[in-house]
Amino acid sequence: MAVVVDSSILIDYVSSGGLDEFHAMIGDEPLFLPPLVVSEVFSGADDLRARALVGELLQDTPVHRTPLAHWIDLGTLRRNLRRHGLNVTLPDAHVAQCALDLNATLLTRDAVFGRIAEHVPLRLG
């Protein structure tokens, strides 16, 4: 089963320089990064070492392709969640939709994804 990683997890490992620990946590599962997570992590990588770690990770980790259908589904997801009283940011909805697209487990520390999972079949790890 595939794994999608949210920036809340990835930033911690990049900040601590612990990519070995990160890979150990993932194991042999195929890993995918949402495109917006790449941007979030790079925007928070203030020093050269952190940017180098992100670059190293990107050498081995595919970024989830997001065709037009992904963005339409993302808009539908946000609309449906809003009908349930849950307003989700575009970046968070994008990460959730990437996991849904790939039928993957989402690794995150962000509580909003637990609330999203109450309404859609989002698997959290």
C-alpha positions in Angstrom: 0.0 0.0 0.0 1.2 3.5 -0.8 2.0 6.2 1.7 1.5 10.0 1.3 3.3 12.3 3.7 2.0 15.6 4.9 4.3 18.5 5.6 3.7 18.2 9.4 5.7 14.9 9.3 8.2 15.8 6.7 9.3 19.2 8.2 10.1 17.5 11.5 12.4 15.0 9.9 14.1 17.6 7.7 14.5 19.9 10.6 16.2 17.2 12.7 18.3 15.9 9.8 16.7 12.5 10.3 16.0 11.2 6.8 17.2 7.7 7.9 14.6 7.7 10.7 12.0 8.9 8.2 12.8 6.1 5.7 12.7 3.6 8.6 9.2 4.9 9.6 8.0 4.4 6.0 9.6 1.0 5.5 9.2 -0.6 2.1 5.9 1.1 1.3 5.8 3.2 -1.9 6.0 6.9 -0.9 4.5 9.8 -2.7 4.7 13.6 -2.0 1.9 15.9 -2.8 3.2 18.8 -4.9 2.1 21.5 -2.3 4.0 19.6 0.4 7.2 20.0 -1.6 6.5 23.8 -1.7 5.6 24.0 2.0 8.8 22.1 3.1 11.1 24.1 0.8 9.5 27.4 2.0 10.3 26.4 5.6 13.8 25.1 4.9 15.8 28.2 6.1 19.3 26.7 5.8 21.3 25.0 3.2 21.4 21.7 5.1 17.6 21.5 5.3 17.2 22.3 1.6 19.9 19.7 0.7 17.9 17.1 2.7 14.7 17.9 0.9 16.6 17.7 -2.4 18.0 14.3 -1.4 14.5 13.1 -0.5 13.1 14.3 -3.9 15.8 12.3 -5.7 14.2 9.0 -4.5 10.5 10.0 -3.9 8.0 10.6 -6.7 5.8 13.6 -6.5 2.1 12.7 -7.1 0.9 13.7 -10.5 -2.1 16.0 -10.3 -4.0 16.1 -13.6 -7.1 18.3 -14.0 -9.3 15.5 -12.6 -7.4 15.8 -9.3 -8.2 19.5 -9.0 -11.9 18.9 -9.9 -12.1 16.1 -7.2 -10.3 18.4 -4.8 -13.0 21.1 -5.3 -15.7 18.6 -4.9 -14.1 17.3 -1.7 -13.9 20.9 -0.2 -17.6 21.5 -1.2 -18.8 18.3 0.4 -16.8 18.9 3.5 -18.1 22.4 3.8 -21.7 20.9 3.6 -20.7 19.0 6.8 -19.5 22.2 8.4 -15.8 21.6 7.9 -13.9 24.3 6.1 -10.6 22.9 4.8 -7.8 24.9 3.3 -6.8 24.3 -0.2 -3.4 22.8 0.8 -4.9 20.4 3.3 -7.6 19.4 0.9 -4.9 18.8 -1.8 -2.9 16.5 0.5 -6.1 14.6 1.5 -7.1 14.3 -2.2 -3.6 13.0 -3.1 -4.0 10.2 -0.6 -7.5 9.5 -1.8 -6.3 9.4 -5.5 -3.6 6.9 -4.6 -5.7 4.9 -2.2 -2.8 5.5 0.2 -2.3 6.0 3.9 -1.7 9.6 4.9 1.0 10.2 7.5 0.3 13.4 9.4 0.3 15.1 12.8 -2.3 17.6 11.7 -5.7 17.1 13.4 -7.7 18.4 10.5 -7.1 15.2 8.6 -8.8 13.2 11.4 -11.9 15.5 10.9 -11.7 15.0 7.1 -11.5 11.2 7.6 -14.9 11.3 9.5 -16.5 12.2 6.1 -14.4 10.4 3.4 -12.5 7.1 3.3 -9.2 8.8 4.2 -6.8 6.3 5.9 -4.5 7.9 8.4 -1.2 6.4 9.8 
